[in-house]
Amino acid sequence: MLRVNGISVSYAGTPALTDVSFEVHEGEIVSIVGSNGAGKSTILKTISGLLRAGKGSIEFDGEPIDRLKPFVIVERGLAHVPEGRKLFSKLNVLENLLLGAYTNKSPERREKVMAEVFETFPVLKERQSQRAGTLSGGEQQMLAVGRALMLEPKLLMLDEPSLGIMPLLVDRLFEVIDRINKSGTTILLVEQNVHQALELADRAYVLQTGRIVLEGAGKELLESDMVRSAFLGL
């Protein structure tokens, strides 16, 4: 479904990613883990067209997307939930969700998808008239994911979804991500919570200083000496 081929990205001449390659197959959860500053968010921004790779290529559903504008990439079925959520804080929950559905021209379809989002996140239905900026951190993350789901994406990219969320809610969030995947949405997950991300993933990649240094099945990487030492403190 998604193929990233040897991309390199720099900020003002300073390398952020170097020759990064990986694949995401339809129906999978693929995690990219690494420490803060390793380049994880840069990967997602490059895939979604917010950044341009100086080298390499990106294919989605067999077609190149690395020179397309972000809104065209979204229309192809790729949704990106950015780090920090980036909600429209002065708009209410319902308005944020409707903005997520801008590619869907059918009112009936929008209503059906919104009902599914409300079923996944009941608190959003309760708070649909509340301004997004007044929600708790966990509720804002639910809204950010719900807004992306309104696009009915083929591939959902999540950037640090557990960041800023109370520990009690983190387990529930990962359960929801698993449920979204089982309902038919392929997921690319970038996450500092290495244990949770690898436990959930079908396959995973470890990123260090802008390079992929390890890959494999998620649960296998949990047993890797490198991962246990570098990320799990074992």
PyMOL commands that set and color helices and strands:
alter all, ss='L'
color gray80, all
select helices_A, chain A and resi 40-47+70-75+93-100+107-120+122-126+132-134+137-149+167-182+194-200+218-222+225-230
alter helices_A, ss='H'
color red, helices_A
select strands_A, chain A and resi 2-11+14-24+29-33+55-60+63-64+78-81+155-159+186-191+203-208+211-217
alter strands_A, ss='S'
color yellow, strands_A
deselect
rebuild
show_as cartoon
